[in-house]
Amino acid sequence: MSFTLPDALSHYRATLDKNHKFWGYFQLVASATAAFAWSRDRFENGQLLLPLAAAFAVFAILNWRLVVESQEELLIAARCVKDYASKIGVPDELLPMIQAIKPDSTLRVGVWHAVLSMATLAAVIWAHCGLEPLRN
């Protein structure tokens, strides 16, 4: 069985989709965590906010690993697609599509995930301290 360019692109797309799902899970949980922390119905003494922050921190660490490992796999898949395309001689009309495959580095993705995780935890802690949100 021979490997074709459509096979390589299909693997790249599947890896990209998996990566987007991990980011989607993170966005959903981070948004829900921040929204719950700032909801008007939160407990007055904040008895759930610290366990909420701890649970989110555990989730964020595990999700960070998934996102970073998936990004590494995406970089490998992109490199394979580009190497394979250069070996078989892709037609000129397909070159822009191959050249457009430029996934971000794992460092950039990992840092952004960590920054967004810290911002979510800061929102929970801010709510726990009883501070009012900033208003213009």
N, CA, C and O atoms as CSV, one atom per row, in Angstrom:
chain,resi,resn,atom,element,x,y,z
A,1,MET,N,N,0.845,-1.178,0.000
A,1,MET,CA,C,0.000,0.000,0.000
A,1,MET,C,C,0.888,1.237,0.000
A,1,MET,O,O,1.774,1.369,0.844
A,2,SER,N,N,0.655,2.133,-0.934
A,2,SER,CA,C,1.482,3.335,-1.021
A,2,SER,C,C,0.777,4.513,-0.352
A,2,SER,O,O,-0.450,4.583,-0.289
A,3,PHE,N,N,1.584,5.411,0.132
A,3,PHE,CA,C,1.120,6.604,0.821
A,3,PHE,C,C,0.978,7.719,-0.209
A,3,PHE,O,O,1.890,7.940,-1.006
A,4,THR,N,N,-0.148,8.420,-0.204
A,4,THR,CA,C,-0.377,9.477,-1.185
A,4,THR,C,C,-0.482,10.829,-0.490
A,4,THR,O,O,-0.625,10.904,0.730
A,5,LEU,N,N,-0.409,11.883,-1.275
A,5,LEU,CA,C,-0.551,13.228,-0.721
A,5,LEU,C,C,-1.921,13.418,-0.067
A,5,LEU,O,O,-1.992,14.010,1.010
A,6,PRO,N,N,-3.012,12.941,-0.674
A,6,PRO,CA,C,-4.297,13.050,0.029
A,6,PRO,C,C,-4.303,12.334,1.390
A,6,PRO,O,O,-4.949,12.796,2.330
A,7,ASP,N,N,-3.584,11.211,1.492
A,7,ASP,CA,C,-3.476,10.525,2.788
A,7,ASP,C,C,-2.753,11.410,3.802
A,7,ASP,O,O,-3.179,11.523,4.951
A,8,ALA,N,N,-1.670,12.029,3.373
A,8,ALA,CA,C,-0.894,12.904,4.261
A,8,ALA,C,C,-1.725,14.105,4.692
A,8,ALA,O,O,-1.715,14.480,5.864
A,9,LEU,N,N,-2.441,14.708,3.753
A,9,LEU,CA,C,-3.290,15.856,4.090
A,9,LEU,C,C,-4.442,15.444,4.999
A,9,LEU,O,O,-4.837,16.205,5.882
A,10,SER,N,N,-4.974,14.262,4.793
A,10,SER,CA,C,-6.050,13.759,5.644
A,10,SER,C,C,-5.563,13.570,7.081
A,10,SER,O,O,-6.272,13.907,8.030
A,11,HIS,N,N,-4.363,13.036,7.236
A,11,HIS,CA,C,-3.794,12.877,8.578
A,11,HIS,C,C,-3.575,14.247,9.226
A,11,HIS,O,O,-3.861,14.428,10.409
A,12,TYR,N,N,-3.072,15.200,8.457
A,12,TYR,CA,C,-2.858,16.551,8.983
A,12,TYR,C,C,-4.190,17.151,9.446
A,12,TYR,O,O,-4.269,17.710,10.539
A,13,ARG,N,N,-5.226,17.039,8.628
A,13,ARG,CA,C,-6.540,17.591,8.992
A,13,ARG,C,C,-7.105,16.909,10.235
A,13,ARG,O,O,-7.684,17.573,11.095
A,14,ALA,N,N,-6.944,15.596,10.336
A,14,ALA,CA,C,-7.440,14.872,11.515
A,14,ALA,C,C,-6.720,15.341,12.778
A,14,ALA,O,O,-7.338,15.503,13.831
A,15,THR,N,N,-5.421,15.554,12.665
A,15,THR,CA,C,-4.643,16.040,13.806
A,15,THR,C,C,-5.061,17.459,14.171
A,15,THR,O,O,-5.185,17.786,15.352
A,16,LEU,N,N,-5.277,18.296,13.174
A,16,LEU,CA,C,-5.725,19.669,13.404
A,16,LEU,C,C,-7.099,19.679,14.071
A,16,LEU,O,O,-7.330,20.455,14.998
A,17,ASP,N,N,-8.003,18.832,13.613
A,17,ASP,CA,C,-9.335,18.744,14.219
A,17,ASP,C,C,-9.251,18.316,15.683
A,17,ASP,O,O,-9.963,18.852,16.532
A,18,LYS,N,N,-8.382,17.354,15.973
A,18,LYS,CA,C,-8.208,16.894,17.356
A,18,LYS,C,C,-7.700,18.044,18.225
A,18,LYS,O,O,-8.172,18.239,19.345
A,19,ASN,N,N,-6.752,18.791,17.710
A,19,ASN,CA,C,-6.199,19.926,18.435
A,19,ASN,C,C,-7.289,20.965,18.709
A,19,ASN,O,O,-7.377,21.498,19.815
A,20,HIS,N,N,-8.109,21.247,17.713
A,20,HIS,CA,C,-9.189,22.222,17.894
A,20,HIS,C,C,-10.209,21.741,18.924
A,20,HIS,O,O,-10.773,22.554,19.656
A,21,LYS,N,N,-10.453,20.436,18.989
A,21,LYS,CA,C,-11.369,19.902,20.005
A,21,LYS,C,C,-10.817,20.128,21.405
A,21,LYS,O,O,-11.557,20.516,22.309
A,22,PHE,N,N,-9.522,19.888,21.592
A,22,PHE,CA,C,-8.921,20.120,22.908
A,22,PHE,C,C,-9.029,21.592,23.298
A,22,PHE,O,O,-9.316,21.907,24.453
A,23,TRP,N,N,-8.800,22.497,22.341
A,23,TRP,CA,C,-8.957,23.928,22.610
A,23,TRP,C,C,-10.416,24.255,22.904
A,23,TRP,O,O,-10.702,25.076,23.775
A,24,GLY,N,N,-11.329,23.630,22.196
A,24,GLY,CA,C,-12.750,23.862,22.437
A,24,GLY,C,C,-13.167,23.443,23.836
A,24,GLY,O,O,-13.911,24.161,24.504
A,25,TYR,N,N,-12.690,22.278,24.287
A,25,TYR,CA,C,-12.975,21.838,25.655
A,25,TYR,C,C,-12.441,22.859,26.657
A,25,TYR,O,O,-13.118,23.211,27.623
A,26,PHE,N,N,-11.228,23.323,26.415
A,26,PHE,CA,C,-10.624,24.292,27.327
A,26,PHE,C,C,-11.451,25.574,27.372
A,26,PHE,O,O,-11.739,26.086,28.454
A,27,GLN,N,N,-11.832,26.094,26.215
A,27,GLN,CA,C,-12.607,27.336,26.172
A,27,GLN,C,C,-13.938,27.184,26.893
A,27,GLN,O,O,-14.363,28.083,27.619
A,28,LEU,N,N,-14.589,26.054,26.695
A,28,LEU,CA,C,-15.872,25.811,27.346
A,28,LEU,C,C,-15.720,25.770,28.864
A,28,LEU,O,O,-16.470,26.430,29.584
A,29,VAL,N,N,-14.760,25.003,29.343
A,29,VAL,CA,C,-14.579,24.867,30.794
A,29,VAL,C,C,-14.087,26.179,31.409
A,29,VAL,O,O,-14.543,26.558,32.488
A,30,ALA,N,N,-13.171,26.873,30.746
A,30,ALA,CA,C,-12.674,28.149,31.276
A,30,ALA,C,C,-13.800,29.177,31.346
A,30,ALA,O,O,-13.926,29.892,32.341
A,31,SER,N,N,-14.608,29.256,30.310
A,31,SER,CA,C,-15.733,30.203,30.304
A,31,SER,C,C,-16.747,29.862,31.389
A,31,SER,O,O,-17.225,30.745,32.101
A,32,ALA,N,N,-17.069,28.592,31.511
A,32,ALA,CA,C,-18.034,28.172,32.529
A,32,ALA,C,C,-17.496,28.422,33.934
A,32,ALA,O,O,-18.243,28.823,34.828
A,33,THR,N,N,-16.212,28.188,34.126
A,33,THR,CA,C,-15.597,28.415,35.437
A,33,THR,C,C,-15.669,29.891,35.815
A,33,THR,O,O,-16.080,30.234,36.924
A,34,ALA,N,N,-15.271,30.753,34.898
A,34,ALA,CA,C,-15.307,32.195,35.174
A,34,ALA,C,C,-16.747,32.673,35.359
A,34,ALA,O,O,-17.022,33.477,36.250
A,35,ALA,N,N,-17.661,32.189,34.532
A,35,ALA,CA,C,-19.061,32.606,34.644
A,35,ALA,C,C,-19.660,32.169,35.977
A,35,ALA,O,O,-20.385,32.933,36.615
A,36,PHE,N,N,-19.358,30.942,36.400
A,36,PHE,CA,C,-19.872,30.471,37.680
A,36,PHE,C,C,-19.308,31.307,38.823
A,36,PHE,O,O,-20.033,31.667,39.751
A,37,ALA,N,N,-18.029,31.612,38.756
A,37,ALA,CA,C,-17.393,32.385,39.829
A,37,ALA,C,C,-18.010,33.774,39.957
A,37,ALA,O,O,-18.100,34.314,41.059
A,38,TRP,N,N,-18.433,34.350,38.840
A,38,TRP,CA,C,-18.977,35.707,38.856
A,38,TRP,C,C,-20.500,35.747,38.819
A,38,TRP,O,O,-21.081,36.827,38.717
A,39,SER,N,N,-21.152,34.601,38.900
A,39,SER,CA,C,-22.617,34.605,38.841
A,39,SER,C,C,-23.186,35.281,40.083
A,39,SER,O,O,-22.582,35.253,41.155
A,40,ARG,N,N,-24.326,35.872,39.923
A,40,ARG,CA,C,-24.959,36.580,41.042
A,40,ARG,C,C,-25.419,35.617,42.132
A,40,ARG,O,O,-25.584,36.012,43.285
A,41,ASP,N,N,-25.621,34.372,41.771
A,41,ASP,CA,C,-26.125,33.392,42.732
A,41,ASP,C,C,-25.013,32.672,43.484
A,41,ASP,O,O,-25.273,31.689,44.178
A,42,ARG,N,N,-23.774,33.152,43.353
A,42,ARG,CA,C,-22.681,32.445,44.033
A,42,ARG,C,C,-22.862,32.571,45.552
A,42,ARG,O,O,-23.521,33.483,46.050
A,43,PHE,N,N,-22.263,31.636,46.250
A,43,PHE,CA,C,-22.396,31.628,47.700
A,43,PHE,C,C,-21.680,32.831,48.299
A,43,PHE,O,O,-20.601,33.216,47.850
A,44,GLU,N,N,-22.294,33.411,49.314
A,44,GLU,CA,C,-21.752,34.624,49.922
A,44,GLU,C,C,-20.346,34.430,50.480
A,44,GLU,O,O,-19.501,35.315,50.345
A,45,ASN,N,N,-20.092,33.305,51.093
A,45,ASN,CA,C,-18.775,33.103,51.701
A,45,ASN,C,C,-17.780,32.473,50.735
A,45,ASN,O,O,-16.637,32.210,51.109
A,46,GLY,N,N,-18.193,32.235,49.527
A,46,GLY,CA,C,-17.273,31.702,48.524
A,46,GLY,C,C,-16.818,30.282,48.796
A,46,GLY,O,O,-15.718,29.896,48.402
A,47,GLN,N,N,-17.655,29.498,49.469
A,47,GLN,CA,C,-17.233,28.152,49.862
A,47,GLN,C,C,-16.944,27.244,48.674
A,47,GLN,O,O,-16.206,26.269,48.819
A,48,LEU,N,N,-17.498,27.533,47.517
A,48,LEU,CA,C,-17.233,26.690,46.354
A,48,LEU,C,C,-16.140,27.241,45.445
A,48,LEU,O,O,-15.671,26.538,44.549
A,49,LEU,N,N,-15.734,28.475,45.661
A,49,LEU,CA,C,-14.807,29.090,44.712
A,49,LEU,C,C,-13.396,28.513,44.785
A,49,LEU,O,O,-12.753,28.335,43.750
A,50,LEU,N,N,-12.910,28.221,45.969
A,50,LEU,CA,C,-11.566,27.638,46.051
A,50,LEU,C,C,-11.526,26.214,45.497
A,50,LEU,O,O,-10.593,25.883,44.765
A,51,PRO,N,N,-12.510,25.349,45.820
A,51,PRO,CA,C,-12.515,24.041,45.151
A,51,PRO,C,C,-12.696,24.168,43.631
A,51,PRO,O,O,-12.143,23.379,42.865
A,52,LEU,N,N,-13.472,25.165,43.209
A,52,LEU,CA,C,-13.640,25.409,41.775
A,52,LEU,C,C,-12.302,25.775,41.138
A,52,LEU,O,O,-11.960,25.273,40.067
A,53,ALA,N,N,-11.551,26.646,41.796
A,53,ALA,CA,C,-10.237,27.041,41.280
A,53,ALA,C,C,-9.292,25.844,41.236
A,53,ALA,O,O,-8.548,25.675,40.270
A,54,ALA,N,N,-9.317,25.020,42.270
A,54,ALA,CA,C,-8.446,23.840,42.297
A,54,ALA,C,C,-8.825,22.855,41.192
A,54,ALA,O,O,-7.955,22.311,40.513
A,55,ALA,N,N,-10.123,22.629,41.018
A,55,ALA,CA,C,-10.574,21.712,39.962
A,55,ALA,C,C,-10.202,22.250,38.588
A,55,ALA,O,O,-9.771,21.494,37.717
A,56,PHE,N,N,-10.369,23.562,38.391
A,56,PHE,CA,C,-9.999,24.135,37.095
A,56,PHE,C,C,-8.498,24.030,36.873
A,56,PHE,O,O,-8.060,23.753,35.757
A,57,ALA,N,N,-7.706,24.246,37.912
A,57,ALA,CA,C,-6.246,24.155,37.765
A,57,ALA,C,C,-5.837,22.749,37.332
A,57,ALA,O,O,-4.985,22.594,36.457
A,58,VAL,N,N,-6.431,21.732,37.935
A,58,VAL,CA,C,-6.126,20.350,37.539
A,58,VAL,C,C,-6.539,20.124,36.084
A,58,VAL,O,O,-5.774,19.568,35.296
A,59,PHE,N,N,-7.747,20.557,35.736
A,59,PHE,CA,C,-8.205,20.419,34.351
A,59,PHE,C,C,-7.264,21.145,33.395
A,59,PHE,O,O,-6.888,20.597,32.358
A,60,ALA,N,N,-6.883,22.373,33.737
A,60,ALA,CA,C,-6.036,23.173,32.848
A,60,ALA,C,C,-4.674,22.518,32.628
A,60,ALA,O,O,-4.151,22.527,31.514
A,61,ILE,N,N,-4.108,21.957,33.679
A,61,ILE,CA,C,-2.804,21.289,33.541
A,61,ILE,C,C,-2.918,20.077,32.619
A,61,ILE,O,O,-2.087,19.888,31.731
A,62,LEU,N,N,-3.937,19.266,32.831
A,62,LEU,CA,C,-4.112,18.079,31.991
A,62,LEU,C,C,-4.448,18.463,30.549
A,62,LEU,O,O,-3.951,17.847,29.606
A,63,ASN,N,N,-5.289,19.476,30.384
A,63,ASN,CA,C,-5.642,19.916,29.038
A,63,ASN,C,C,-4.447,20.554,28.347
A,63,ASN,O,O,-4.286,20.409,27.136
A,64,TRP,N,N,-3.607,21.258,29.098
A,64,TRP,CA,C,-2.385,21.852,28.532
A,64,TRP,C,C,-1.513,20.760,27.924
A,64,TRP,O,O,-0.979,20.911,26.826
A,65,ARG,N,N,-1.379,19.660,28.657
A,65,ARG,CA,C,-0.580,18.540,28.120
A,65,ARG,C,C,-1.173,18.022,26.821
A,65,ARG,O,O,-0.444,17.777,25.860
A,66,LEU,N,N,-2.487,17.853,26.784
A,66,LEU,CA,C,-3.132,17.374,25.562
A,66,LEU,C,C,-2.926,18.343,24.403
A,66,LEU,O,O,-2.610,17.929,23.288
A,67,VAL,N,N,-3.105,19.626,24.671
A,67,VAL,CA,C,-2.969,20.632,23.610
A,67,VAL,C,C,-1.534,20.685,23.100
A,67,VAL,O,O,-1.311,20.712,21.890
A,68,VAL,N,N,-0.567,20.700,24.001
A,68,VAL,CA,C,0.839,20.793,23.589
A,68,VAL,C,C,1.270,19.530,22.840
A,68,VAL,O,O,1.939,19.620,21.811
A,69,GLU,N,N,0.893,18.359,23.347
A,69,GLU,CA,C,1.255,17.119,22.651
A,69,GLU,C,C,0.578,17.033,21.285
A,69,GLU,O,O,1.174,16.557,20.319
A,70,SER,N,N,-0.652,17.489,21.212
A,70,SER,CA,C,-1.356,17.496,19.931
A,70,SER,C,C,-0.703,18.485,18.963
A,70,SER,O,O,-0.634,18.231,17.761
A,71,GLN,N,N,-0.227,19.609,19.491
A,71,GLN,CA,C,0.462,20.590,18.641
A,71,GLN,C,C,1.780,20.016,18.127
A,71,GLN,O,O,2.149,20.249,16.976
A,72,GLU,N,N,2.486,19.273,18.966
A,72,GLU,CA,C,3.715,18.602,18.513
A,72,GLU,C,C,3.410,17.643,17.374
A,72,GLU,O,O,4.121,17.603,16.370
A,73,GLU,N,N,2.345,16.872,17.542
A,73,GLU,CA,C,1.937,15.936,16.495
A,73,GLU,C,C,1.551,16.687,15.220
A,73,GLU,O,O,1.825,16.224,14.113
A,74,LEU,N,N,0.917,17.838,15.382
A,74,LEU,CA,C,0.533,18.655,14.231
A,74,LEU,C,C,1.760,19.170,13.488
A,74,LEU,O,O,1.781,19.185,12.257
A,75,LEU,N,N,2.776,19.588,14.226
A,75,LEU,CA,C,4.021,20.045,13.590
A,75,LEU,C,C,4.693,18.914,12.816
A,75,LEU,O,O,5.203,19.125,11.716
A,76,ILE,N,N,4.693,17.725,13.390
A,76,ILE,CA,C,5.277,16.563,12.708
A,76,ILE,C,C,4.485,16.248,11.443
A,76,ILE,O,O,5.065,15.994,10.387
A,77,ALA,N,N,3.159,16.266,11.552
A,77,ALA,CA,C,2.316,15.983,10.385
A,77,ALA,C,C,2.528,17.029,9.297
A,77,ALA,O,O,2.577,16.691,8.114
A,78,ALA,N,N,2.654,18.294,9.685
A,78,ALA,CA,C,2.885,19.359,8.697
A,78,ALA,C,C,4.219,19.159,7.993
A,78,ALA,O,O,4.320,19.315,6.776
A,79,ARG,N,N,5.234,18.815,8.763
A,79,ARG,CA,C,6.557,18.570,8.172
A,79,ARG,C,C,6.507,17.384,7.205
A,79,ARG,O,O,7.116,17.420,6.136
A,80,CYS,N,N,5.782,16.340,7.589
A,80,CYS,CA,C,5.642,15.168,6.706
A,80,CYS,C,C,4.928,15.534,5.411
A,80,CYS,O,O,5.345,15.112,4.332
A,81,VAL,N,N,3.862,16.313,5.510
A,81,VAL,CA,C,3.126,16.728,4.310
A,81,VAL,C,C,4.039,17.529,3.391
A,81,VAL,O,O,4.078,17.288,2.184
A,82,LYS,N,N,4.770,18.476,3.958
A,82,LYS,CA,C,5.650,19.318,3.133
A,82,LYS,C,C,6.788,18.506,2.519
A,82,LYS,O,O,7.121,18.689,1.348
A,83,ASP,N,N,7.381,17.612,3.303
A,83,ASP,CA,C,8.456,16.765,2.766
A,83,ASP,C,C,7.938,15.867,1.649
A,83,ASP,O,O,8.569,15.728,0.601
A,84,TYR,N,N,6.788,15.265,1.889
A,84,TYR,CA,C,6.216,14.366,0.893
A,84,TYR,C,C,5.852,15.139,-0.375
A,84,TYR,O,O,6.098,14.672,-1.487
A,85,ALA,N,N,5.268,16.316,-0.199
A,85,ALA,CA,C,4.878,17.124,-1.356
A,85,ALA,C,C,6.092,17.534,-2.178
A,85,ALA,O,O,6.023,17.584,-3.406
A,86,SER,N,N,7.203,17.826,-1.508
A,86,SER,CA,C,8.407,18.219,-2.256
A,86,SER,C,C,9.019,17.023,-2.988
A,86,SER,O,O,9.620,17.187,-4.049
A,87,LYS,N,N,8.870,15.830,-2.427
A,87,LYS,CA,C,9.428,14.630,-3.066
A,87,LYS,C,C,8.655,14.227,-4.316
A,87,LYS,O,O,9.243,13.785,-5.304
A,88,ILE,N,N,7.328,14.382,-4.266
A,88,ILE,CA,C,6.535,13.918,-5.410
A,88,ILE,C,C,6.335,14.999,-6.463
A,88,ILE,O,O,5.844,14.715,-7.556
A,89,GLY,N,N,6.708,16.232,-6.149
A,89,GLY,CA,C,6.537,17.309,-7.113
A,89,GLY,C,C,5.079,17.704,-7.288
A,89,GLY,O,O,4.423,17.286,-8.242
A,90,VAL,N,N,4.587,18.496,-6.380
A,90,VAL,CA,C,3.196,18.941,-6.391
A,90,VAL,C,C,2.978,19.925,-7.544
A,90,VAL,O,O,3.840,20.763,-7.808
A,91,PRO,N,N,1.836,19.832,-8.231
A,91,PRO,CA,C,1.533,20.804,-9.290
A,91,PRO,C,C,1.505,22.235,-8.744
A,91,PRO,O,O,1.177,22.456,-7.578
A,92,ASP,N,N,1.845,23.187,-9.585
A,92,ASP,CA,C,1.949,24.589,-9.163
A,92,ASP,C,C,0.668,25.128,-8.540
A,92,ASP,O,O,0.727,25.943,-7.620
A,93,GLU,N,N,-0.483,24.688,-9.024
A,93,GLU,CA,C,-1.737,25.218,-8.481
A,93,GLU,C,C,-2.006,24.727,-7.052
A,93,GLU,O,O,-2.831,25.308,-6.348
A,94,LEU,N,N,-1.322,23.668,-6.620
A,94,LEU,CA,C,-1.496,23.170,-5.250
A,94,LEU,C,C,-0.430,23.687,-4.286
A,94,LEU,O,O,-0.569,23.539,-3.072
A,95,LEU,N,N,0.619,24.285,-4.811
A,95,LEU,CA,C,1.700,24.774,-3.948
A,95,LEU,C,C,1.235,25.765,-2.884
A,95,LEU,O,O,1.668,25.647,-1.737
A,96,PRO,N,N,0.369,26.743,-3.205
A,96,PRO,CA,C,-0.072,27.666,-2.152
A,96,PRO,C,C,-0.748,26.955,-0.977
A,96,PRO,O,O,-0.600,27.371,0.172
A,97,MET,N,N,-1.485,25.890,-1.267
A,97,MET,CA,C,-2.141,25.142,-0.197
A,97,MET,C,C,-1.103,24.473,0.709
A,97,MET,O,O,-1.246,24.484,1.931
A,98,ILE,N,N,-0.080,23.902,0.121
A,98,ILE,CA,C,0.971,23.239,0.900
A,98,ILE,C,C,1.781,24.272,1.679
A,98,ILE,O,O,2.120,24.051,2.841
A,99,GLN,N,N,2.088,25.399,1.039
A,99,GLN,CA,C,2.877,26.445,1.696
A,99,GLN,C,C,2.109,27.113,2.831
A,99,GLN,O,O,2.718,27.658,3.752
A,100,ALA,N,N,0.783,27.076,2.776
A,100,ALA,CA,C,-0.036,27.702,3.818
A,100,ALA,C,C,-0.079,26.882,5.106
A,100,ALA,O,O,-0.578,27.362,6.124
A,101,ILE,N,N,0.428,25.671,5.076
A,101,ILE,CA,C,0.439,24.826,6.275
A,101,ILE,C,C,1.585,25.293,7.167
A,101,ILE,O,O,2.743,24.936,6.953
A,102,LYS,N,N,1.240,26.096,8.169
A,102,LYS,CA,C,2.240,26.663,9.079
A,102,LYS,C,C,1.695,26.658,10.511
A,102,LYS,O,O,1.302,27.707,11.022
A,103,PRO,N,N,1.670,25.512,11.150
A,103,PRO,CA,C,1.171,25.494,12.530
A,103,PRO,C,C,2.105,26.259,13.474
A,103,PRO,O,O,3.313,26.332,13.250
A,104,ASP,N,N,1.523,26.820,14.522
A,104,ASP,CA,C,2.308,27.543,15.526
A,104,ASP,C,C,3.216,26.584,16.286
A,104,ASP,O,O,2.976,25.378,16.331
A,105,SER,N,N,4.250,27.141,16.875
A,105,SER,CA,C,5.179,26.327,17.662
A,105,SER,C,C,4.492,25.846,18.942
A,105,SER,O,O,3.532,26.454,19.416
A,106,THR,N,N,4.998,24.755,19.483
A,106,THR,CA,C,4.430,24.239,20.730
A,106,THR,C,C,4.660,25.223,21.875
A,106,THR,O,O,3.842,25.313,22.791
A,107,LEU,N,N,5.760,25.953,21.829
A,107,LEU,CA,C,6.026,26.950,22.873
A,107,LEU,C,C,4.951,28.031,22.856
A,107,LEU,O,O,4.400,28.374,23.902
A,108,ARG,N,N,4.653,28.562,21.689
A,108,ARG,CA,C,3.640,29.619,21.581
A,108,ARG,C,C,2.282,29.118,22.067
A,108,ARG,O,O,1.596,29.806,22.823
A,109,VAL,N,N,1.900,27.936,21.638
A,109,VAL,CA,C,0.608,27.370,22.024
A,109,VAL,C,C,0.569,27.106,23.528
A,109,VAL,O,O,-0.426,27.406,24.187
A,110,GLY,N,N,1.646,26.549,24.067
A,110,GLY,CA,C,1.701,26.268,25.499
A,110,GLY,C,C,1.642,27.524,26.346
A,110,GLY,O,O,0.973,27.555,27.378
A,111,VAL,N,N,2.346,28.564,25.907
A,111,VAL,CA,C,2.337,29.831,26.653
A,111,VAL,C,C,0.944,30.458,26.623
A,111,VAL,O,O,0.451,30.917,27.653
A,112,TRP,N,N,0.308,30.481,25.453
A,112,TRP,CA,C,-1.039,31.054,25.369
A,112,TRP,C,C,-2.023,30.285,26.257
A,112,TRP,O,O,-2.860,30.890,26.927
A,113,HIS,N,N,-1.923,28.979,26.261
A,113,HIS,CA,C,-2.808,28.169,27.107
A,113,HIS,C,C,-2.568,28.516,28.577
A,113,HIS,O,O,-3.519,28.690,29.340
A,114,ALA,N,N,-1.308,28.615,28.969
A,114,ALA,CA,C,-0.982,28.932,30.362
A,114,ALA,C,C,-1.486,30.325,30.743
A,114,ALA,O,O,-2.019,30.511,31.837
A,115,VAL,N,N,-1.322,31.295,29.858
A,115,VAL,CA,C,-1.786,32.664,30.134
A,115,VAL,C,C,-3.305,32.685,30.305
A,115,VAL,O,O,-3.817,33.311,31.234
A,116,LEU,N,N,-4.019,32.010,29.421
A,116,LEU,CA,C,-5.480,31.971,29.528
A,116,LEU,C,C,-5.929,31.216,30.781
A,116,LEU,O,O,-6.936,31.573,31.393
A,117,SER,N,N,-5.194,30.185,31.158
A,117,SER,CA,C,-5.511,29.457,32.391
A,117,SER,C,C,-5.317,30.352,33.609
A,117,SER,O,O,-6.154,30.373,34.511
A,118,MET,N,N,-4.215,31.087,33.631
A,118,MET,CA,C,-3.943,31.998,34.750
A,118,MET,C,C,-4.989,33.109,34.811
A,118,MET,O,O,-5.403,33.510,35.899
A,119,ALA,N,N,-5.415,33.605,33.659
A,119,ALA,CA,C,-6.446,34.645,33.641
A,119,ALA,C,C,-7.763,34.111,34.206
A,119,ALA,O,O,-8.462,34.818,34.932
A,120,THR,N,N,-8.092,32.885,33.879
A,120,THR,CA,C,-9.314,32.277,34.413
A,120,THR,C,C,-9.205,32.099,35.922
A,120,THR,O,O,-10.145,32.404,36.657
A,121,LEU,N,N,-8.062,31.608,36.382
A,121,LEU,CA,C,-7.862,31.454,37.831
A,121,LEU,C,C,-7.881,32.807,38.535
A,121,LEU,O,O,-8.402,32.921,39.644
A,122,ALA,N,N,-7.321,33.824,37.902
A,122,ALA,CA,C,-7.345,35.172,38.483
A,122,ALA,C,C,-8.786,35.669,38.614
A,122,ALA,O,O,-9.129,36.313,39.605
A,123,ALA,N,N,-9.623,35.379,37.630
A,123,ALA,CA,C,-11.030,35.783,37.703
A,123,ALA,C,C,-11.741,35.088,38.859
A,123,ALA,O,O,-12.559,35.702,39.544
A,124,VAL,N,N,-11.436,33.815,39.077
A,124,VAL,CA,C,-12.054,33.079,40.184
A,124,VAL,C,C,-11.572,33.642,41.522
A,124,VAL,O,O,-12.368,33.844,42.439
A,125,ILE,N,N,-10.279,33.890,41.625
A,125,ILE,CA,C,-9.730,34.435,42.876
A,125,ILE,C,C,-10.268,35.836,43.129
A,125,ILE,O,O,-10.582,36.190,44.265
A,126,TRP,N,N,-10.372,36.628,42.076
A,126,TRP,CA,C,-10.924,37.975,42.195
A,126,TRP,C,C,-12.358,37.892,42.737
A,126,TRP,O,O,-12.736,38.659,43.623
A,127,ALA,N,N,-13.138,36.974,42.208
A,127,ALA,CA,C,-14.510,36.796,42.685
A,127,ALA,C,C,-14.513,36.330,44.140
A,127,ALA,O,O,-15.353,36.757,44.932
A,128,HIS,N,N,-13.568,35.450,44.489
A,128,HIS,CA,C,-13.492,34.937,45.857
A,128,HIS,C,C,-13.155,36.050,46.845
A,128,HIS,O,O,-13.647,36.053,47.973
A,129,CYS,N,N,-12.328,36.981,46.427
A,129,CYS,CA,C,-11.939,38.088,47.307
A,129,CYS,C,C,-13.045,39.124,47.444
A,129,CYS,O,O,-12.931,40.058,48.237
A,130,GLY,N,N,-14.116,38.959,46.671
A,130,GLY,CA,C,-15.245,39.874,46.782
A,130,GLY,C,C,-15.039,41.185,46.069
A,130,GLY,O,O,-15.760,42.146,46.337
A,131,LEU,N,N,-14.089,41.257,45.180
A,131,LEU,CA,C,-13.848,42.492,44.444
A,131,LEU,C,C,-14.888,42.646,43.341
A,131,LEU,O,O,-15.338,41.666,42.747
A,132,GLU,N,N,-15.253,43.870,43.085
A,132,GLU,CA,C,-16.212,44.143,42.017
A,132,GLU,C,C,-15.485,44.171,40.679
A,132,GLU,O,O,-14.322,44.569,40.614
A,133,PRO,N,N,-16.166,43.749,39.604
A,133,PRO,CA,C,-15.534,43.829,38.289
A,133,PRO,C,C,-15.268,45.279,37.906
A,133,PRO,O,O,-15.977,46.187,38.339
A,134,LEU,N,N,-14.248,45.484,37.096
A,134,LEU,CA,C,-13.921,46.829,36.632
A,134,LEU,C,C,-15.018,47.337,35.712
A,134,LEU,O,O,-15.522,46.601,34.864
A,135,ARG,N,N,-15.384,48.602,35.888
A,135,ARG,CA,C,-16.420,49.209,35.033
A,135,ARG,C,C,-15.880,50.513,34.480
A,135,ARG,O,O,-15.101,51.216,35.124
A,136,ASN,N,N,-16.313,50.810,33.275
A,136,ASN,CA,C,-15.884,52.079,32.639
A,136,ASN,C,C,-16.767,53.209,33.053
A,136,ASN,O,O,-16.561,54.344,32.623
